[in-house]
Amino acid sequence: MQLKIKSILLVSSLLFVPFLFAQETVVDSILKQDAPKISFLDSIKKTFVHHEVAACVDERWFAEFANQDLFKEMINDIENINLDEKVDFDLPTEVLKKRLAYLDSKSAFNIEYNAGLENLIKHYLKNRKKSFERLMGIAQFYFPMYEAALSKHNVPLEIKYLSIVESALNPKAVSRVGATGLWQFMYYTGKEYGLDITTYVDERSDPLLSTEAACEYMKRMYGIFGDWDLVLASYNAGPGNVSKAIRRSGGKQNYWNIRPFLPKETQGYVPAFLATMYVMEFHKEHGIVPQKAVVNPLATDTIRIKNKMTFKQIADLLDVSEKEIEFLNPSYKRGVVPNIDGKKHYLRLPLEKLAVFISNEDKMYAYANYDFNRREKPYFRDEMLASRGGSYDLNTNIKFHKVRRGENLSTIARKYGVTVSEIKRWNGLKSNAAKAGANLKIEVTERVPSNTAVAAKTAPKNNQTKDTVSDKISKENEERVAIVKAEKGLSPIDTITQKKPKFIAKEHVVSKDDNLYTLSRKYGASVDDLKQWNQLETDIINVGKTLVVCYDVEVEEVETAQEKLEKSLATITPVEKTVKNKDVFYVVKKGDTLIKISQIKGVSITDLKKWNGIDGSKIKPGMKLKIKA
């Protein structure tokens, strides 16, 4: 009995095993089918060499980078603060005097107590506490860079606080007069101090380069005035205005003595700098807690970029946000690191991302090139077709497009691969308006197999009998027919019914409220068109006068291409029954191309180039081209 049971179990298990394997095979096939295709970007990233280093940037701080509020607040304080207006804040005057004296003892600036400065410091402490907490968080990124440059140029380190007054530490800050960046350089001043300003780059926003330029400016001004307070005043008002204030004050050279003679903004500029210095130096005493640092500059570094790359490409490759790249590289205006001959462009990245970039640099550039090459390319033009060695000829056909509601010249131009200016020229349009229902003439250029390419396919083999004289005459007649076809704009197999435009004038009776401008808007014509069509010398039109306001296009059918061709061929004089082996020459006219000449002469572009030693596709009017028999 037990033996029977074992036999039954064994047989059952043997029958069940194939079913299990079959299930596994089906599941495997389903998984393989559903597996997503890996993208080119992912395939590159799978090969990256990675270095495990902790991330160092907090996403929320990128909002601070683009925040213009602090900049506007600082500018408003400088321009509008009333230093004589008392501010109610718990800061004893005697305590403030002692702290200012301490700052004066360790600073190159003349820091003395006065009531106006006290009022401004109290205003900052009472109304700008949150702003300074944010500024101190951002300052942890920029100040180490500033201090390195200031120390190198022997400029007082306290100058770093001037960047808060100038831009509120926003590298993208732009004033109402166009001053830009952390140190608010005007365009020409930036150029004077070697900052590059182009379509893609504005080095006034670069923390390192703009700080170097600011140090150079400060040193130059100190050489003129010999006083750092006056250097600050000149940074805001210009050295000319400071010199005028010194003269008007009777030769005094202390900032507070010449202050009444300075421009209004500059009168609040140095006090704003000194008040900022006080708050930054004594923030602990007033309970101001710096927010978290944006990023430690020592946790970032730069690399020279040798290929054009967009911030999006870099972000996709390195798995960082575009905002982070923008924060670290504010000098690039369009989210693109360009590649320009003779220029060096650098990218700042967190150290761990920089390591990945360096280890996989060639792959980075390969992906950038691949991404750029995926973008839409310009449509073919004559020169591009000519470079294809005569495999194709241009065949220009005239089509008519009926304008639908909602269409404009731009959408129509894109549909047919032409330009708006070409449509306007073909239809005699002065404006970009496209009236619904109008028929627009469109010249569409298409590529068709060249006559010579077709002839090459049907050419006799080398071992066939040579052409007789009559064969040559027949061939020459065929070539002359092909030339006529080309001149008439017909392809070798063109039998499509041709159409031509018929222009019909539309009229409008002038009413009381009409003028040329309103009529031009109503009918999609320009004022100049209306004046030309109606032979008007002025813009004045009389009520009741009938004006031509537009020309609509109607299309009527004419003879077929075949009928047109037959009429043209009837005028051809047959070739005499003699064969002339004499070469001829063709003088290039304005507007000629190799394609056009090859069609007229019935030869290939390749032969034209070979006979005349032409490498490219460019020819000039007046050139003599040899046409072999």
C-alpha positions as CSV (number, residue, x, y, z in Angstrom):
1,M,0.0,0.0,0.0
2,Q,2.8,2.4,0.9
3,L,4.5,1.6,-2.3
4,K,1.5,2.5,-4.3
5,I,1.1,5.8,-2.5
6,K,4.8,6.6,-3.2
7,S,4.4,5.7,-6.9
8,I,1.3,8.0,-7.2
9,L,3.2,10.9,-5.5
10,L,6.2,10.5,-7.8
11,V,4.2,10.5,-10.9
12,S,2.2,13.5,-9.8
13,S,5.3,15.5,-9.0
14,L,6.8,14.6,-12.4
15,L,3.7,15.9,-14.1
16,F,3.7,19.1,-12.1
17,V,7.3,20.1,-12.6
18,P,7.0,21.0,-16.3
19,F,4.0,23.2,-15.4
20,L,6.2,25.1,-12.8
21,F,9.0,25.6,-15.4
22,A,6.4,26.8,-17.9
23,Q,5.1,29.3,-15.5
24,E,8.6,30.6,-14.8
25,T,9.3,30.9,-18.5
26,V,6.1,32.9,-19.1
27,V,6.8,35.2,-16.1
28,D,10.4,35.8,-17.4
29,S,9.1,36.7,-20.9
30,I,6.5,39.1,-19.4
31,L,9.2,40.8,-17.3
32,K,11.4,41.1,-20.3
33,Q,8.7,42.6,-22.3
34,D,7.7,45.1,-19.7
35,A,11.3,46.1,-18.9
36,P,11.6,49.8,-19.8
37,K,14.1,50.8,-22.5
38,I,17.1,52.5,-20.9
39,S,17.8,56.1,-22.2
40,F,21.1,57.3,-23.6
41,L,21.5,59.5,-20.5
42,D,20.9,56.6,-18.1
43,S,23.3,54.3,-20.1
44,I,26.0,56.9,-19.7
45,K,25.4,57.4,-16.0
46,K,25.5,53.7,-15.4
47,T,29.2,53.8,-16.4
48,F,30.1,56.7,-14.2
49,V,32.8,56.4,-11.5
50,H,31.4,57.7,-8.2
51,H,33.0,59.1,-5.1
52,E,31.0,58.9,-1.9
53,V,31.1,62.3,-0.3
54,A,28.2,63.8,1.7
55,A,26.0,66.5,0.0
56,C,26.5,70.0,1.3
57,V,23.7,72.2,0.0
58,D,20.3,72.7,1.4
59,E,17.6,73.2,-1.3
60,R,15.7,75.8,0.5
61,W,18.5,78.2,0.4
62,F,18.2,78.6,-3.4
63,A,15.2,80.8,-2.8
64,E,17.5,83.2,-0.9
65,F,19.7,83.4,-3.9
66,A,17.0,84.8,-6.2
67,N,15.3,86.9,-3.4
68,Q,15.5,90.6,-4.3
69,D,13.7,91.8,-1.1
70,L,16.8,92.3,1.0
71,F,18.4,94.3,-1.9
72,K,15.3,96.6,-2.2
73,E,15.2,97.1,1.6
74,M,18.9,98.1,1.8
75,I,18.6,100.5,-1.1
76,N,15.4,102.0,0.4
77,D,17.2,102.6,3.7
78,I,20.1,104.4,2.1
79,E,17.9,106.6,-0.1
80,N,15.1,107.5,2.4
81,I,16.3,107.0,6.0
82,N,16.1,110.1,8.0
83,L,19.1,110.1,10.4
84,D,17.6,112.9,12.5
85,E,14.5,110.8,13.3
86,K,14.8,109.2,16.7
87,V,14.1,105.4,17.0
88,D,12.8,103.8,20.1
89,F,15.0,100.8,20.9
90,D,16.6,99.5,24.0
91,L,20.3,100.4,23.4
92,P,21.9,102.8,25.9
93,T,23.9,105.5,24.2
94,E,26.9,105.0,26.5
95,V,27.0,101.3,25.6
96,L,26.8,102.1,21.9
97,K,29.7,104.7,22.2
98,K,31.9,102.1,23.9
99,R,31.2,99.5,21.1
100,L,31.8,102.1,18.4
101,A,35.1,103.0,20.0
102,Y,36.1,99.3,20.1
103,L,35.3,99.0,16.3
104,D,37.3,102.2,15.6
105,S,40.4,100.8,17.5
106,K,40.5,97.7,15.3
107,S,39.4,99.2,12.0
108,A,41.0,101.4,9.3
109,F,37.8,103.6,9.2
110,N,37.1,106.7,11.3
111,I,34.2,105.4,13.4
112,E,32.9,108.0,15.8
113,Y,29.6,108.3,17.6
114,N,27.0,110.7,16.3
115,A,23.2,110.8,16.8
116,G,22.5,110.1,13.2
117,L,24.5,106.9,13.2
118,E,22.8,105.9,16.5
119,N,19.4,106.3,14.9
120,L,20.3,104.2,11.9
121,I,21.8,101.4,14.0
122,K,18.6,101.3,16.2
123,H,16.5,101.3,13.0
124,Y,18.4,98.2,11.7
125,L,18.1,96.4,15.1
126,K,14.4,97.1,15.4
127,N,13.2,96.7,11.8
128,R,15.8,94.5,10.0
129,K,16.6,91.8,12.6
130,K,15.2,88.9,10.4
131,S,17.0,90.4,7.3
132,F,20.3,90.3,9.0
133,E,19.8,86.7,10.2
134,R,19.3,85.7,6.5
135,L,22.3,87.9,5.4
136,M,24.6,86.2,7.9
137,G,23.6,82.8,6.6
138,I,24.5,83.8,3.0
139,A,27.6,85.7,4.2
140,Q,29.1,82.4,5.4
141,F,29.5,81.4,1.7
142,Y,30.8,84.8,0.3
143,F,32.9,86.3,3.1
144,P,35.7,83.7,3.0
145,M,36.2,84.6,-0.7
146,Y,36.1,88.3,0.0
147,E,38.6,88.1,2.9
148,A,41.1,86.2,0.8
149,A,41.0,88.8,-2.0
150,L,41.0,91.8,0.4
151,S,43.9,90.4,2.3
152,K,45.8,89.8,-0.9
153,H,45.3,93.4,-2.0
154,N,45.9,94.9,1.5
155,V,42.4,96.4,1.6
156,P,40.7,96.6,5.0
157,L,38.8,93.3,5.7
158,E,35.8,95.3,6.9
159,I,35.1,96.3,3.3
160,K,33.4,92.9,3.0
161,Y,30.4,94.5,4.7
162,L,30.1,97.0,1.8
163,S,28.8,94.1,-0.4
164,I,25.8,93.9,2.0
165,V,25.1,97.6,1.5
166,E,25.6,97.4,-2.3
167,S,23.7,94.2,-3.2
168,A,22.4,92.5,0.0
169,L,24.8,89.6,-1.1
170,N,22.7,88.9,-4.2
171,P,25.0,88.3,-7.2
172,K,22.0,88.8,-9.5
173,A,21.0,92.2,-8.1
174,V,20.5,94.9,-10.7
175,S,19.9,98.6,-9.7
176,R,17.6,100.9,-11.5
177,V,20.5,102.4,-13.4
178,G,21.9,99.1,-14.4
179,A,24.6,98.5,-11.8
180,T,25.0,94.7,-11.5
181,G,26.3,92.0,-9.2
182,L,27.6,91.7,-5.6
183,W,29.7,94.9,-5.9
184,Q,27.2,96.8,-8.2
185,F,29.5,97.6,-11.1
186,M,28.2,99.7,-13.9
187,Y,28.8,98.3,-17.4
188,Y,31.8,100.6,-18.4
189,T,33.4,100.4,-15.0
190,G,33.2,96.6,-15.1
191,K,34.8,96.6,-18.6
192,E,37.5,99.0,-17.3
193,Y,38.5,96.6,-14.6
194,G,38.6,93.6,-16.9
195,L,35.2,92.0,-16.2
196,D,33.8,90.1,-19.2
197,I,30.2,91.0,-20.2
198,T,28.7,89.1,-23.1
199,T,25.4,87.6,-24.2
200,Y,26.2,84.5,-22.1
201,V,28.5,85.7,-19.3
202,D,28.4,88.7,-16.9
203,E,31.4,88.5,-14.6
204,R,30.1,91.3,-12.5
205,S,28.0,88.5,-10.9
206,D,31.1,86.3,-10.3
207,P,32.1,86.4,-6.6
208,L,35.8,85.9,-7.2
209,L,36.3,88.1,-10.3
210,S,34.1,91.0,-9.2
211,T,35.8,91.1,-5.7
212,E,39.2,91.3,-7.4
213,A,37.9,94.2,-9.5
214,A,36.4,95.9,-6.4
215,C,39.8,95.6,-4.6
216,E,41.6,97.2,-7.6
217,Y,39.1,100.1,-7.5
218,M,39.5,100.6,-3.7
219,K,43.3,100.7,-4.0
220,R,43.1,103.2,-6.8
221,M,40.8,105.5,-4.8
222,Y,42.8,105.2,-1.7
223,G,45.8,106.4,-3.7
224,I,43.8,109.5,-4.6
225,F,42.1,110.4,-1.2
226,G,44.3,108.6,1.4
227,D,41.2,108.0,3.6
228,W,39.0,104.9,3.6
229,D,35.8,106.8,4.5
230,L,36.3,108.9,1.4
231,V,37.1,105.8,-0.6
232,L,33.6,104.4,0.4
233,A,32.0,107.7,-0.6
234,S,33.8,107.7,-4.0
235,Y,32.6,104.1,-4.5
236,N,29.0,105.3,-4.4
237,A,29.2,108.8,-5.8
238,G,32.4,108.7,-7.9
239,P,35.7,110.5,-7.2
240,G,34.5,113.6,-9.0
241,N,31.6,114.2,-6.7
242,V,33.8,113.6,-3.6
243,S,36.4,116.1,-4.9
244,K,33.6,118.7,-5.5
245,A,32.3,118.2,-1.9
246,I,35.8,118.7,-0.5
247,R,36.1,122.1,-2.4
248,R,32.6,123.2,-1.4
249,S,33.3,122.4,2.2
250,G,36.4,124.7,2.2
251,G,38.9,121.9,1.9
252,K,37.8,119.7,4.7
253,Q,38.6,116.0,4.3
254,N,36.6,114.2,6.9
255,Y,33.5,112.4,5.6
256,W,31.2,113.8,8.2
257,N,32.4,117.4,7.4
258,I,31.9,117.1,3.7
259,R,28.7,114.9,4.0
260,P,26.2,117.9,3.5
261,F,27.9,118.6,0.1
262,L,27.6,115.0,-1.2
263,P,24.7,113.6,-3.3
264,K,21.7,112.6,-1.1
265,E,22.2,108.9,-1.6
266,T,25.8,109.1,-0.6
267,Q,24.9,111.0,2.6
268,G,23.2,107.8,3.8
269,Y,25.8,105.4,2.2
270,V,28.7,105.5,4.7
271,P,26.3,105.6,7.7
272,A,24.6,102.5,6.3
273,F,28.0,100.8,6.0
274,L,29.0,101.6,9.5
275,A,25.6,100.6,10.9
276,T,25.9,97.3,9.0
277,M,29.4,96.7,10.4
278,Y,28.1,97.3,14.0
279,V,25.1,94.8,13.6
280,M,27.3,92.1,12.0
281,E,30.0,92.5,14.7
282,F,27.6,92.7,17.7
283,H,24.8,90.4,16.5
284,K,25.2,88.1,19.5
285,E,24.7,90.9,22.0
286,H,21.3,91.7,20.3
287,G,20.1,88.1,20.0
288,I,20.5,87.9,16.2
289,V,21.1,84.2,15.2
290,P,22.5,83.6,11.8
291,Q,20.5,81.2,9.7
292,K,22.1,78.0,8.3
293,A,25.0,78.5,5.9
294,V,24.0,78.1,2.2
295,V,27.1,76.1,1.5
296,N,30.7,76.1,2.7
297,P,32.9,77.5,-0.1
298,L,35.6,75.1,1.0
299,A,33.2,72.2,0.0
300,T,33.2,73.5,-3.6
301,D,35.8,73.9,-6.3
302,T,36.0,74.8,-10.0
303,I,36.8,73.1,-13.2
304,R,37.4,74.5,-16.6
305,I,34.7,73.5,-19.1
306,K,36.0,72.6,-22.6
307,N,32.7,72.0,-24.3
308,K,29.4,74.0,-24.5
309,M,27.0,72.7,-21.9
310,T,23.7,73.7,-20.4
311,F,22.9,73.8,-16.7
312,K,20.1,71.2,-17.5
313,Q,22.6,68.8,-19.1
314,I,24.9,69.1,-16.1
315,A,22.1,68.7,-13.6
316,D,20.8,65.6,-15.4
317,L,24.2,64.0,-15.5
318,L,25.3,64.8,-11.9
319,D,21.8,64.5,-10.3
320,V,21.9,68.0,-8.9
321,S,19.3,70.7,-9.3
322,E,19.7,73.5,-11.9
323,K,19.0,76.0,-9.0
324,E,22.1,74.7,-7.2
325,I,24.3,75.0,-10.3
326,E,22.9,78.5,-10.8
327,F,23.6,79.5,-7.2
328,L,27.2,78.4,-7.5
329,N,27.7,79.9,-11.0
330,P,25.8,83.2,-11.0
331,S,27.9,84.8,-13.8
332,Y,26.3,82.6,-16.5
333,K,23.2,84.6,-17.6
334,R,21.4,82.0,-19.8
335,G,21.9,78.7,-18.0
336,V,24.6,77.9,-20.5
337,V,28.4,77.5,-20.1
338,P,29.6,78.6,-23.5
339,N,32.7,77.4,-25.4
340,I,34.3,80.4,-27.2
341,D,37.8,80.4,-28.8
342,G,40.3,82.4,-26.7
343,K,38.0,82.4,-23.6
344,K,38.2,80.2,-20.5
345,H,35.0,79.3,-18.7
346,Y,34.9,77.6,-15.3
347,L,32.1,75.8,-13.4
348,R,31.9,75.7,-9.6
349,L,30.4,72.4,-8.2
350,P,30.2,70.7,-4.8
351,L,33.3,68.6,-4.3
352,E,31.6,65.2,-4.6
353,K,29.9,66.2,-7.9
354,L,33.2,67.7,-9.2
355,A,34.9,64.4,-8.6
356,V,32.3,62.6,-10.7
357,F,32.6,65.2,-13.4
358,I,36.4,64.9,-13.6
359,S,36.3,61.1,-13.6
360,N,33.8,61.1,-16.5
361,E,34.6,64.3,-18.3
362,D,34.7,62.8,-21.9
363,K,31.3,61.1,-21.3
364,M,29.9,64.4,-20.1
365,Y,30.9,66.2,-23.3
366,A,29.7,63.3,-25.4
367,Y,26.2,63.5,-23.9
368,A,26.1,67.3,-24.3
369,N,27.0,66.9,-28.0
370,Y,24.4,64.2,-28.4
371,D,21.7,66.4,-26.8
372,F,22.6,69.4,-29.0
373,N,22.5,67.2,-32.1
374,R,18.9,66.1,-31.3
375,R,17.6,69.6,-31.7
376,E,15.8,70.6,-34.9
377,K,18.1,71.6,-37.7
378,P,17.5,74.2,-40.4
379,Y,15.8,72.9,-43.5
380,F,17.8,72.3,-46.7
381,R,18.9,75.3,-48.7
382,D,20.5,75.5,-52.2
383,E,24.1,75.3,-50.9
384,M,23.4,72.2,-48.7
385,L,21.8,70.4,-51.7
386,A,24.7,71.4,-53.9
387,S,27.2,69.8,-51.5
388,R,25.6,66.4,-52.1
389,G,27.5,66.0,-55.3
390,G,24.7,66.2,-57.8
391,S,22.6,63.2,-56.5
392,Y,19.6,65.5,-56.3
393,D,18.3,68.6,-58.1
394,L,16.1,71.3,-56.8
395,N,12.5,71.4,-58.1
396,T,10.6,74.5,-57.2
397,N,6.8,74.2,-57.4
398,I,4.2,76.9,-56.7
399,K,1.5,76.0,-54.2
400,F,-1.4,78.0,-52.8
401,H,-2.3,77.9,-49.2
402,K,-5.8,79.0,-48.1
403,V,-5.4,80.8,-44.7
404,R,-7.6,79.2,-42.0
405,R,-8.9,81.0,-38.9
406,G,-6.2,81.3,-36.3
407,E,-3.3,80.9,-38.7
408,N,-0.6,83.5,-39.1
409,L,2.4,83.9,-41.4
410,S,4.7,82.3,-38.9
411,T,2.7,79.0,-38.6
412,I,2.3,78.9,-42.4
413,A,6.1,79.5,-42.9
414,R,6.9,76.6,-40.6
415,K,4.5,74.3,-42.4
416,Y,6.2,74.8,-45.7
417,G,9.8,75.3,-44.5
418,V,10.1,78.9,-45.8
419,T,10.5,82.2,-44.1
420,V,7.9,84.9,-43.3
421,S,9.8,87.5,-45.4
422,E,9.6,85.1,-48.4
423,I,5.8,84.7,-48.1
424,K,5.5,88.5,-47.8
425,R,7.7,89.0,-50.9
426,W,5.8,86.3,-53.0
427,N,2.4,87.8,-52.2
428,G,3.3,91.5,-52.1
429,L,2.4,91.8,-48.4
430,K,3.6,94.7,-46.3
431,S,2.5,93.5,-42.9
432,N,2.5,90.2,-41.1
433,A,-1.3,89.9,-41.1
434,A,-2.8,86.9,-42.7
435,K,-6.5,87.3,-43.5
436,A,-8.6,84.1,-43.1
437,G,-9.8,82.8,-46.5
438,A,-7.0,84.4,-48.5
439,N,-4.9,82.3,-50.8
440,L,-1.2,82.7,-50.4
441,K,1.4,81.8,-53.0
442,I,4.1,79.5,-51.7
443,E,7.2,78.5,-53.6
444,V,8.1,75.1,-52.3
445,T,11.6,73.8,-53.1
446,E,11.8,70.0,-53.2
447,R,14.6,67.5,-53.8
448,V,14.2,65.3,-56.8
449,P,16.6,62.8,-58.4
450,S,18.8,64.6,-60.9
451,N,18.5,63.9,-64.6
452,T,22.2,62.8,-64.7
453,A,21.6,60.4,-61.8
454,V,18.7,58.9,-63.7
455,A,20.7,58.7,-66.9
456,A,23.6,57.0,-65.0
457,K,21.2,54.1,-64.0
458,T,20.2,53.6,-67.6
459,A,23.6,54.1,-69.2
460,P,25.0,51.3,-71.5
461,K,27.7,49.0,-70.2
462,N,31.3,49.5,-71.3
463,N,31.1,46.4,-73.5
464,Q,28.1,47.7,-75.5
465,T,28.6,49.1,-79.0
466,K,29.5,52.7,-79.2
467,D,26.8,55.2,-80.1
468,T,26.2,56.0,-83.7
469,V,26.0,59.5,-85.0
470,S,22.2,59.3,-85.1
471,D,22.1,58.0,-81.5
472,K,24.2,61.0,-80.4
473,I,21.8,63.4,-82.2
474,S,18.9,61.7,-80.5
475,K,20.5,62.0,-77.1
476,E,21.4,65.7,-77.7
477,N,17.8,66.4,-78.6
478,E,16.7,64.6,-75.3
479,E,19.1,66.8,-73.4
480,R,17.7,69.9,-75.0
481,V,14.2,68.8,-74.0
482,A,15.5,68.3,-70.4
483,I,16.9,71.9,-70.5
484,V,13.5,73.3,-71.6
485,K,11.8,71.3,-68.8
486,A,14.2,72.8,-66.3
487,E,13.7,76.3,-67.7
488,K,9.9,75.9,-67.5
489,G,10.1,74.6,-63.9
490,L,9.0,71.1,-64.8
491,S,10.3,67.8,-63.5
492,P,10.8,64.9,-66.0
493,I,7.6,63.3,-64.9
494,D,5.6,66.5,-64.2
495,T,2.0,66.1,-65.4
496,I,0.2,67.8,-62.5
497,T,-2.3,70.5,-63.4
498,Q,-0.7,73.9,-63.0
499,K,-2.5,76.7,-61.2
500,K,-2.0,80.4,-61.3
501,P,-3.2,83.3,-59.1
502,K,-5.8,85.7,-60.2
503,F,-5.9,88.9,-58.1
504,I,-9.3,90.6,-57.5
505,A,-9.6,93.9,-55.8
506,K,-12.0,94.4,-53.0
507,E,-13.5,97.8,-52.3
508,H,-14.8,99.7,-49.3
509,V,-17.0,102.8,-49.1
510,V,-15.5,105.2,-46.5
511,S,-17.8,105.9,-43.5
512,K,-17.7,108.6,-40.9
513,D,-15.4,106.8,-38.4
514,D,-13.0,105.3,-41.0
515,N,-9.4,106.3,-41.4
516,L,-6.5,104.6,-43.1
517,Y,-5.2,103.0,-39.9
518,T,-8.5,101.4,-38.9
519,L,-9.0,100.2,-42.5
520,S,-5.5,98.7,-42.6
521,R,-6.2,96.8,-39.4
522,K,-9.6,95.6,-40.7
523,Y,-8.4,94.3,-44.0
524,G,-4.8,93.2,-43.1
525,A,-3.1,95.7,-45.4
526,S,-0.6,98.4,-44.5
527,V,-1.3,102.1,-44.7
528,D,1.3,102.4,-47.5
529,D,-0.6,99.7,-49.4
530,L,-3.9,101.6,-49.2
531,K,-2.3,104.8,-50.3
532,Q,-0.5,103.1,-53.2
533,W,-3.6,101.2,-54.4
534,N,-5.7,104.4,-54.3
535,Q,-3.1,106.9,-55.4
536,L,-3.4,109.0,-52.2
537,E,-0.9,111.7,-51.5
538,T,-2.0,112.2,-47.8
539,D,-3.6,110.2,-45.1
540,I,-6.9,112.1,-45.4
541,I,-9.9,110.2,-46.9
542,N,-13.3,111.6,-47.6
543,V,-16.6,110.1,-46.4
544,G,-18.3,108.3,-49.3
545,K,-15.2,107.7,-51.3
546,T,-14.7,104.1,-52.6
547,L,-11.3,102.7,-51.7
548,V,-9.5,99.6,-52.9
549,V,-8.7,97.9,-49.5
550,C,-7.2,94.5,-50.5
551,Y,-6.5,92.2,-53.3
552,D,-7.8,88.7,-52.8
553,V,-6.3,85.8,-54.7
554,E,-8.4,83.4,-56.7
555,V,-6.9,80.3,-58.3
556,E,-7.9,79.2,-61.8
557,E,-6.7,76.2,-63.6
558,V,-4.7,76.5,-66.8
559,E,-3.2,74.1,-69.2
560,T,-1.6,71.0,-67.8
561,A,2.2,70.7,-67.5
562,Q,2.2,68.2,-70.4
563,E,0.4,70.6,-72.7
564,K,2.7,73.4,-71.6
565,L,5.7,71.2,-72.3
566,E,4.5,70.2,-75.8
567,K,4.0,73.8,-76.8
568,S,7.5,74.6,-75.5
569,L,9.1,71.6,-77.4
570,A,7.4,72.7,-80.6
571,T,9.6,75.8,-80.7
572,I,12.9,73.8,-80.4
573,T,15.0,73.7,-83.5
574,P,16.1,70.1,-84.1
575,V,19.8,69.4,-83.9
576,E,21.6,69.2,-87.2
577,K,22.9,65.8,-88.1
578,T,26.4,66.6,-87.2
579,V,28.2,66.0,-83.9
580,K,30.4,68.9,-82.6
581,N,32.9,67.9,-80.0
582,K,33.8,71.5,-79.2
583,D,33.7,72.6,-75.5
584,V,31.7,75.7,-74.6
585,F,31.9,78.2,-71.8
586,Y,29.2,79.6,-69.5
587,V,29.6,83.0,-67.9
588,V,28.1,82.9,-64.3
589,K,25.4,85.5,-63.7
590,K,24.2,87.0,-60.5
591,G,21.9,84.5,-58.7
592,D,23.4,81.5,-60.5
593,T,24.2,78.3,-58.5
594,L,25.8,75.1,-59.6
595,I,22.4,73.4,-59.5
596,K,20.8,76.0,-61.7
597,I,23.6,75.8,-64.3
598,S,23.6,72.0,-64.3
599,Q,19.9,72.1,-65.0
600,I,20.3,74.6,-67.8
601,K,23.2,72.8,-69.4
602,G,21.9,69.3,-68.7
603,V,25.1,68.2,-67.0
604,S,25.8,67.0,-63.5
605,I,27.1,69.1,-60.7
606,T,29.9,66.6,-60.2
607,D,31.1,67.1,-63.8
608,L,30.9,70.9,-63.5
609,K,33.1,70.7,-60.4
610,K,35.5,68.3,-62.1
611,W,35.8,70.3,-65.4
612,N,36.4,73.6,-63.6
613,G,38.5,72.4,-60.6
614,I,35.8,73.6,-58.0
615,D,36.1,72.0,-54.5
616,G,33.1,73.4,-52.8
617,S,29.8,74.8,-54.2
618,K,30.5,78.5,-54.3
619,I,30.8,80.4,-57.6
620,K,31.0,84.1,-58.4
621,P,29.3,86.2,-61.1
622,G,31.7,86.7,-64.0
623,M,33.4,83.3,-63.7
624,K,33.7,81.2,-66.9
625,L,32.7,77.6,-66.5
626,K,33.8,75.0,-69.0
627,I,31.0,72.8,-70.4
628,K,32.5,69.8,-72.1
629,A,30.8,68.4,-75.2
